[in-house]
Amino acid sequence: MPKLILASTSPRRKELLEQVNIPFKTRKQEVDESKIVTLNPKEKVETLAHLKAINTPILSSDEVILSADTVVSFEGGIFEKPKNEEDAFRMLSTLSGKFHSVYSGVCIRSEKKQAIFIEKTDVEFWELTDDEIEDYIQSKDPFDKAGAYGIQTQGAMFVKQIVGDYFNVVGLPISKVVRELRSFAIYTK
C-alpha cells in the first residue's frame, strides 16, 4: 500500500487531508520561493508545487509525495503571505469590494509517475472599512495566508461570494486531490 507524504507544514493542508481520512506523514522540504519571480499566477503555483515535490526526497519505493502552493491574484499582481502589517493592510484594502482569484498548484509524484494540476477559485469581498481591516490585522490571522486572509477563519467575514472550490481558497482543492490520489493507489479510509 503506498504511503502519502505531505511536503508541507501548512496546518490547513494537514487538516484537509485529515478531514477526508487520508493517512499521511509530513516531510519538510527546502525551496527558495523568492527565486520564482513570474507574475503569472498559474505558472507560479505550478512551478512552486513542482519544485516542492522534487525537493522532497522519496525514501522508499512505496512513497507518494503531495505538494501544493497557493497565491491570490488581482489585476496582474500576485498576493502571497504579507510581510508585515502595512503589507496586509495594502492587500486587504486593494481587494475590498472586488473579485480576486485564488490559484493552487498541486503536484503528486511517485518513483514511477507524476501529476500536476492547477485549480482556480474566484472570490468577491464586501466593501471593507479601514477599521475592519485594522481589527483583523490585530488578530494576527493574516500573516501566514496568501492574500492576507483566511476564508476558514475570521477572514470569512470579508467574503461576499465565491465561484469555485471553497477548499482551494483554504489551500488545497481536496476533492480534486482525492480523485488524483486514486491513480497513485492512495484512498480514503
Backbone as CSV, one residue per row, in Angstrom:
resi,resn,N_x,N_y,N_z,CA_x,CA_y,CA_z,C_x,C_y,C_z
1,MET,0.851,-1.191,0.000,0.000,0.000,0.000,0.888,1.243,0.000
2,PRO,0.710,2.147,-0.945,1.528,3.369,-0.975,1.310,4.236,0.262
3,LYS,2.348,4.981,0.611,2.298,5.890,1.760,2.361,7.319,1.243
4,LEU,1.418,8.152,1.697,1.385,9.542,1.271,2.269,10.380,2.181
5,ILE,3.096,11.215,1.560,3.947,12.167,2.258,3.515,13.562,1.835
6,LEU,3.057,14.352,2.789,2.684,15.740,2.523,3.931,16.602,2.663
7,ALA,4.347,17.206,1.563,5.539,18.063,1.555,5.123,19.478,1.916
8,SER,4.662,19.641,3.149,4.157,20.928,3.610,4.048,20.906,5.124
9,THR,4.221,22.071,5.716,3.975,22.210,7.155,2.691,23.011,7.397
10,SER,1.930,23.259,6.347,0.691,24.030,6.452,-0.323,23.298,7.321
11,PRO,-0.757,23.927,8.413,-1.784,23.275,9.238,-3.094,23.092,8.488
12,ARG,-3.405,23.986,7.560,-4.653,23.870,6.802,-4.626,22.673,5.856
13,ARG,-3.518,22.439,5.204,-3.424,21.276,4.304,-3.500,19.979,5.107
14,LYS,-2.858,19.963,6.259,-2.942,18.781,7.129,-4.388,18.517,7.533
15,GLU,-5.095,19.569,7.961,-6.486,19.424,8.393,-7.390,18.912,7.272
16,LEU,-7.150,19.381,6.047,-7.988,18.942,4.933,-7.772,17.466,4.625
17,LEU,-6.525,17.004,4.668,-6.270,15.567,4.446,-6.874,14.729,5.575
18,GLU,-6.756,15.221,6.791,-7.356,14.511,7.928,-8.880,14.473,7.802
19,GLN,-9.457,15.560,7.315,-10.917,15.656,7.169,-11.469,14.563,6.266
20,VAL,-10.711,14.192,5.230,-11.188,13.168,4.294,-10.573,11.790,4.584
21,ASN,-9.962,11.657,5.755,-9.438,10.370,6.225,-8.394,9.745,5.302
22,ILE,-7.452,10.560,4.869,-6.317,10.024,4.121,-5.123,9.984,5.065
23,PRO,-4.579,8.790,5.337,-3.403,8.723,6.200,-2.183,9.318,5.490
24,PHE,-1.381,10.066,6.230,-0.201,10.693,5.641,0.798,11.028,6.738
25,LYS,2.008,11.298,6.302,3.049,11.851,7.171,3.528,13.125,6.502
26,THR,4.127,14.010,7.272,4.657,15.240,6.678,6.174,15.144,6.572
27,ARG,6.690,15.816,5.592,8.131,15.906,5.403,8.434,17.315,4.909
28,LYS,9.245,18.009,5.644,9.596,19.392,5.292,10.521,19.386,4.081
29,GLN,10.280,20.327,3.197,11.155,20.499,2.032,11.763,21.897,2.065
30,GLU,12.872,22.050,1.416,13.555,23.347,1.374,13.528,23.884,-0.051
31,VAL,12.735,24.923,-0.265,12.655,25.566,-1.578,12.716,27.070,-1.360
32,ASP,13.590,27.734,-2.110,13.672,29.192,-2.042,12.623,29.762,-3.001
33,GLU,11.452,30.091,-2.451,10.339,30.556,-3.275,10.613,31.915,-3.916
34,SER,11.521,32.692,-3.351,11.806,34.033,-3.881,12.450,33.990,-5.266
35,LYS,12.985,32.847,-5.665,13.625,32.743,-6.983,12.617,32.627,-8.127
36,ILE,11.359,32.336,-7.797,10.320,32.235,-8.824,9.640,33.596,-8.910
37,VAL,9.985,34.372,-9.929,9.571,35.772,-9.990,8.467,36.064,-11.008
38,THR,7.921,35.041,-11.626,6.872,35.269,-12.617,5.649,35.941,-11.994
39,LEU,4.959,36.764,-12.768,3.713,37.381,-12.324,2.496,36.608,-12.824
40,ASN,2.738,35.503,-13.530,1.641,34.653,-13.990,1.289,33.702,-12.851
41,PRO,0.096,33.862,-12.247,-0.222,33.055,-11.065,-0.265,31.550,-11.339
42,LYS,-0.754,31.156,-12.520,-0.789,29.725,-12.862,0.626,29.167,-12.930
43,GLU,1.488,29.887,-13.619,2.880,29.455,-13.764,3.580,29.399,-12.401
44,LYS,3.311,30.390,-11.562,3.957,30.455,-10.248,3.574,29.266,-9.377
45,VAL,2.267,28.993,-9.239,1.856,27.893,-8.358,2.256,26.530,-8.920
46,GLU,2.202,26.395,-10.228,2.616,25.126,-10.839,4.109,24.889,-10.620
47,THR,4.915,25.926,-10.854,6.363,25.801,-10.683,6.723,25.516,-9.229
48,LEU,6.106,26.244,-8.297,6.427,26.042,-6.884,5.960,24.681,-6.378
49,ALA,4.785,24.245,-6.775,4.318,22.915,-6.362,5.273,21.841,-6.868
50,HIS,5.711,21.979,-8.116,6.644,21.014,-8.696,7.998,21.050,-7.981
51,LEU,8.510,22.260,-7.736,9.791,22.380,-7.022,9.725,21.767,-5.632
52,LYS,8.630,22.006,-4.925,8.471,21.426,-3.588,8.454,19.900,-3.667
53,ALA,7.791,19.366,-4.687,7.703,17.906,-4.827,9.056,17.287,-5.146
54,ILE,9.797,17.891,-6.083,11.076,17.273,-6.464,12.167,17.527,-5.433
55,ASN,11.957,18.499,-4.544,12.918,18.746,-3.468,12.556,18.011,-2.180
56,THR,11.550,17.175,-2.247,11.185,16.318,-1.122,11.592,14.902,-1.506
57,PRO,12.569,14.338,-0.825,13.067,13.028,-1.239,12.050,11.908,-1.042
58,ILE,12.033,10.997,-1.993,11.277,9.758,-1.858,12.239,8.766,-1.203
59,LEU,11.898,8.325,0.014,12.811,7.493,0.799,12.569,5.997,0.638
60,SER,11.412,5.635,0.086,11.151,4.225,-0.217,10.233,4.149,-1.429
61,SER,10.269,3.032,-2.113,9.557,2.907,-3.384,8.036,2.992,-3.247
62,ASP,7.513,2.883,-2.020,6.063,2.959,-1.854,5.566,4.357,-1.445
63,GLU,6.452,5.346,-1.443,6.053,6.698,-1.054,5.521,7.515,-2.237
64,VAL,4.516,8.329,-1.929,3.944,9.275,-2.890,4.003,10.654,-2.237
65,ILE,4.601,11.594,-2.944,4.769,12.960,-2.436,3.618,13.825,-2.931
66,LEU,3.031,14.619,-2.021,1.994,15.600,-2.364,2.497,16.965,-1.940
67,SER,2.550,17.894,-2.885,2.953,19.269,-2.561,1.978,20.230,-3.217
68,ALA,1.923,21.443,-2.668,0.990,22.437,-3.202,1.508,23.838,-2.908
69,ASP,1.001,24.784,-3.668,1.277,26.191,-3.423,0.034,26.980,-3.813
70,THR,-0.264,28.026,-3.045,-1.466,28.834,-3.277,-1.103,30.314,-3.285
71,VAL,-1.659,31.056,-4.247,-1.494,32.509,-4.286,-2.838,33.157,-4.596
72,VAL,-2.929,34.422,-4.243,-4.073,35.257,-4.594,-3.621,36.158,-5.737
73,SER,-4.458,36.286,-6.753,-4.124,37.109,-7.917,-5.181,38.183,-8.101
74,PHE,-4.702,39.408,-8.337,-5.615,40.518,-8.572,-4.998,41.471,-9.586
75,GLU,-5.702,41.692,-10.698,-5.305,42.646,-11.741,-3.820,42.555,-12.092
76,GLY,-3.372,41.353,-12.370,-1.998,41.161,-12.831,-0.963,41.096,-11.731
77,GLY,-1.380,41.224,-10.484,-0.450,41.119,-9.368,-0.680,39.842,-8.592
78,ILE,0.338,39.410,-7.862,0.241,38.217,-7.029,0.399,38.645,-5.576
79,PHE,-0.559,38.218,-4.762,-0.516,38.490,-3.324,-0.184,37.189,-2.608
80,GLU,1.001,37.137,-2.045,1.397,35.965,-1.276,1.151,36.270,0.195
81,LYS,1.913,35.699,1.093,1.761,35.998,2.517,2.296,37.403,2.785
82,PRO,1.590,38.202,3.569,2.062,39.571,3.821,3.343,39.588,4.652
83,LYS,4.196,40.562,4.347,5.480,40.692,5.035,5.324,41.343,6.413
84,ASN,4.320,42.219,6.536,4.122,42.961,7.789,2.693,43.533,7.795
85,GLU,2.378,44.331,8.813,1.029,44.886,8.943,0.669,45.804,7.780
86,GLU,1.628,46.608,7.335,1.359,47.536,6.231,1.051,46.775,4.951
87,ASP,1.788,45.690,4.710,1.570,44.873,3.526,0.194,44.207,3.588
88,ALA,-0.184,43.716,4.767,-1.508,43.108,4.942,-2.605,44.144,4.686
89,PHE,-2.436,45.345,5.223,-3.428,46.407,5.018,-3.552,46.747,3.530
90,ARG,-2.420,46.851,2.849,-2.420,47.149,1.411,-3.196,46.089,0.644
91,MET,-2.921,44.829,0.937,-3.593,43.739,0.225,-5.099,43.780,0.469
92,LEU,-5.494,43.838,1.728,-6.921,43.774,2.063,-7.688,44.989,1.545
93,SER,-7.087,46.170,1.623,-7.781,47.354,1.116,-7.870,47.318,-0.413
94,THR,-6.881,46.721,-1.067,-6.925,46.572,-2.525,-8.034,45.605,-2.939
95,LEU,-8.227,44.533,-2.176,-9.233,43.520,-2.515,-10.652,43.946,-2.121
96,SER,-10.776,44.968,-1.288,-12.066,45.427,-0.785,-13.049,45.736,-1.913
97,GLY,-14.221,45.097,-1.851,-15.289,45.379,-2.814,-15.073,44.812,-4.203
98,LYS,-14.090,43.949,-4.360,-13.733,43.458,-5.703,-13.603,41.937,-5.724
99,PHE,-13.576,41.398,-6.940,-13.271,39.984,-7.158,-11.759,39.806,-7.265
100,HIS,-11.269,38.708,-6.758,-9.888,38.276,-6.995,-9.912,36.776,-7.236
101,SER,-8.800,36.240,-7.670,-8.715,34.808,-7.955,-7.696,34.155,-7.045
102,VAL,-8.011,32.949,-6.603,-7.097,32.147,-5.801,-6.688,30.951,-6.650
103,TYR,-5.384,30.786,-6.832,-4.836,29.677,-7.601,-4.047,28.757,-6.685
104,SER,-4.281,27.465,-6.836,-3.442,26.475,-6.165,-2.858,25.554,-7.221
105,GLY,-1.570,25.319,-7.109,-0.899,24.319,-7.926,-0.647,23.114,-7.042
106,VAL,-0.884,21.931,-7.587,-0.692,20.690,-6.836,0.178,19.752,-7.663
107,CYS,1.155,19.137,-7.003,1.995,18.139,-7.655,1.965,16.870,-6.805
108,ILE,1.717,15.750,-7.457,1.747,14.436,-6.816,2.748,13.605,-7.596
109,ARG,3.704,12.993,-6.874,4.699,12.198,-7.604,5.114,10.967,-6.808
110,SER,5.424,9.936,-7.564,5.996,8.714,-7.016,7.266,8.443,-7.807
111,GLU,7.893,7.306,-7.572,9.083,6.969,-8.371,8.720,6.728,-9.830
112,LYS,7.459,6.341,-10.093,7.062,5.935,-11.440,6.324,6.988,-12.245
113,LYS,5.635,7.922,-11.557,4.862,8.897,-12.319,4.656,10.178,-11.534
114,GLN,4.102,11.162,-12.255,3.865,12.470,-11.657,2.609,13.078,-12.269
115,ALA,1.857,13.817,-11.457,0.676,14.549,-11.935,0.740,15.961,-11.368
116,ILE,0.461,16.942,-12.205,0.418,18.345,-11.776,-0.885,18.947,-12.293
117,PHE,-1.568,19.700,-11.422,-2.761,20.402,-11.879,-2.904,21.717,-11.116
118,ILE,-3.740,22.587,-11.678,-3.993,23.912,-11.105,-5.500,24.066,-10.916
119,GLU,-5.877,24.646,-9.786,-7.285,24.942,-9.513,-7.423,26.447,-9.296
120,LYS,-8.505,27.031,-9.819,-8.766,28.466,-9.667,-10.146,28.667,-9.060
121,THR,-10.228,29.562,-8.081,-11.490,29.947,-7.463,-11.552,31.468,-7.431
122,ASP,-12.699,32.026,-7.803,-12.886,33.475,-7.748,-13.617,33.836,-6.455
123,VAL,-13.145,34.892,-5.810,-13.686,35.334,-4.525,-14.028,36.819,-4.630
124,GLU,-15.216,37.193,-4.147,-15.592,38.604,-4.088,-15.647,39.035,-2.625
125,PHE,-15.018,40.167,-2.323,-15.052,40.749,-0.982,-16.146,41.812,-0.903
126,TRP,-16.724,41.966,0.282,-17.556,43.121,0.582,-16.661,44.354,0.608
127,GLU,-17.261,45.529,0.557,-16.511,46.766,0.811,-16.052,46.718,2.270
128,LEU,-14.787,46.937,2.520,-14.242,46.862,3.873,-13.875,48.250,4.375
129,THR,-14.137,48.502,5.641,-13.714,49.771,6.233,-12.281,49.616,6.742
130,ASP,-11.606,50.731,6.916,-10.252,50.695,7.474,-10.258,50.059,8.863
131,ASP,-11.295,50.347,9.649,-11.386,49.768,10.994,-11.522,48.247,10.943
132,GLU,-12.340,47.736,10.028,-12.479,46.281,9.883,-11.139,45.639,9.553
133,ILE,-10.422,46.270,8.626,-9.125,45.734,8.212,-8.134,45.786,9.371
134,GLU,-8.076,46.925,10.055,-7.147,47.068,11.194,-7.450,46.058,12.296
135,ASP,-8.727,45.881,12.621,-9.109,44.909,13.654,-8.668,43.503,13.261
136,TYR,-8.859,43.162,11.988,-8.464,41.831,11.512,-6.951,41.661,11.588
137,ILE,-6.217,42.679,11.197,-4.753,42.612,11.246,-4.279,42.422,12.686
138,GLN,-4.926,43.085,13.621,-4.539,42.959,15.028,-4.767,41.541,15.560
139,SER,-5.642,40.782,14.918,-5.880,39.388,15.326,-4.700,38.484,14.972
140,LYS,-3.792,38.982,14.124,-2.616,38.245,13.636,-2.965,37.124,12.658
141,ASP,-4.235,36.974,12.324,-4.674,35.917,11.411,-4.109,36.048,9.992
142,PRO,-3.888,37.261,9.469,-3.486,37.380,8.066,-2.064,36.910,7.731
143,PHE,-1.214,36.746,8.727,0.216,36.699,8.430,0.768,35.399,7.877
144,ASP,0.038,34.318,7.911,0.554,33.091,7.290,-0.356,32.631,6.153
145,LYS,-1.029,33.616,5.523,-2.001,33.272,4.496,-1.820,34.134,3.239
146,ALA,-1.861,33.476,2.087,-1.798,34.201,0.820,-2.947,35.193,0.746
147,GLY,-2.662,36.413,0.314,-3.690,37.437,0.196,-4.070,38.079,1.513
148,ALA,-3.428,37.670,2.597,-3.606,38.253,3.933,-4.961,37.954,4.570
149,TYR,-5.603,36.848,4.152,-6.845,36.474,4.824,-7.032,34.969,4.803
150,GLY,-7.768,34.482,5.801,-8.147,33.078,5.856,-9.649,32.960,5.738
151,ILE,-10.120,32.340,4.678,-11.560,32.178,4.474,-12.146,31.246,5.531
152,GLN,-11.316,30.382,6.113,-11.779,29.418,7.104,-11.680,29.963,8.526
153,THR,-11.192,31.197,8.676,-11.075,31.824,9.992,-11.824,33.157,9.958
154,GLN,-11.351,34.142,10.696,-12.030,35.442,10.761,-12.187,36.116,9.409
155,GLY,-11.304,35.836,8.476,-11.388,36.438,7.149,-12.671,36.096,6.423
156,ALA,-13.394,35.087,6.910,-14.670,34.705,6.294,-15.654,35.870,6.261
157,MET,-15.535,36.793,7.215,-16.498,37.909,7.273,-16.313,38.895,6.114
158,PHE,-15.210,38.801,5.388,-14.969,39.687,4.252,-15.570,39.154,2.949
159,VAL,-15.884,37.858,2.913,-16.239,37.184,1.668,-17.724,37.333,1.359
160,LYS,-18.004,37.991,0.244,-19.387,38.162,-0.215,-19.850,36.923,-0.971
161,GLN,-18.976,36.396,-1.839,-19.311,35.178,-2.578,-18.047,34.537,-3.126
162,ILE,-18.166,33.233,-3.412,-17.084,32.536,-4.110,-17.664,31.803,-5.307
163,VAL,-16.844,31.653,-6.328,-17.214,30.892,-7.512,-16.112,29.862,-7.698
164,GLY,-16.431,28.606,-7.365,-15.435,27.549,-7.472,-15.291,26.797,-6.158
165,ASP,-14.153,26.175,-5.991,-13.879,25.276,-4.872,-13.457,26.061,-3.625
166,TYR,-14.312,26.023,-2.596,-14.012,26.685,-1.318,-12.679,26.198,-0.745
167,PHE,-12.446,24.888,-0.776,-11.245,24.318,-0.160,-9.973,24.753,-0.882
168,ASN,-10.092,25.103,-2.150,-8.956,25.667,-2.868,-8.517,26.976,-2.211
169,VAL,-9.481,27.779,-1.764,-9.164,29.047,-1.109,-8.498,28.784,0.251
170,VAL,-8.897,27.706,0.906,-8.268,27.316,2.171,-6.810,26.915,1.927
171,GLY,-6.513,26.334,0.761,-5.129,25.997,0.442,-4.903,24.669,-0.234
172,LEU,-5.965,23.882,-0.451,-5.806,22.599,-1.137,-7.158,22.182,-1.716
173,PRO,-7.261,22.064,-3.046,-8.531,21.629,-3.658,-8.736,20.136,-3.387
174,ILE,-9.208,19.839,-2.190,-9.167,18.482,-1.654,-9.939,17.460,-2.482
175,SER,-11.096,17.822,-3.038,-11.852,16.820,-3.806,-11.086,16.398,-5.064
176,LYS,-10.440,17.345,-5.708,-9.647,17.002,-6.891,-8.395,16.216,-6.483
177,VAL,-7.799,16.582,-5.358,-6.624,15.854,-4.857,-6.990,14.397,-4.581
178,VAL,-8.126,14.172,-3.906,-8.559,12.803,-3.594,-8.702,11.986,-4.874
179,ARG,-9.316,12.562,-5.885,-9.513,11.839,-7.145,-8.185,11.543,-7.830
180,GLU,-7.267,12.485,-7.777,-5.958,12.266,-8.404,-5.141,11.231,-7.635
181,LEU,-5.252,11.242,-6.294,-4.506,10.268,-5.487,-4.920,8.833,-5.792
182,ARG,-6.145,8.636,-6.219,-6.605,7.280,-6.561,-5.741,6.666,-7.653
183,SER,-5.274,7.487,-8.585,-4.429,6.960,-9.662,-3.042,6.559,-9.145
184,PHE,-2.724,6.950,-7.901,-1.495,6.546,-7.239,-1.778,5.450,-6.192
185,ALA,-2.996,4.897,-6.214,-3.443,3.843,-5.298,-3.475,4.308,-3.849
186,ILE,-3.797,5.588,-3.645,-3.993,6.120,-2.295,-5.469,6.481,-2.175
187,TYR,-6.084,5.936,-1.123,-7.527,6.075,-0.955,-7.856,6.578,0.443
188,THR,-9.069,7.098,0.584,-9.556,7.491,1.907,-9.841,6.219,2.699
189,LYS,-9.805,6.346,4.017,-10.075,5.174,4.890,-11.558,5.022,5.124
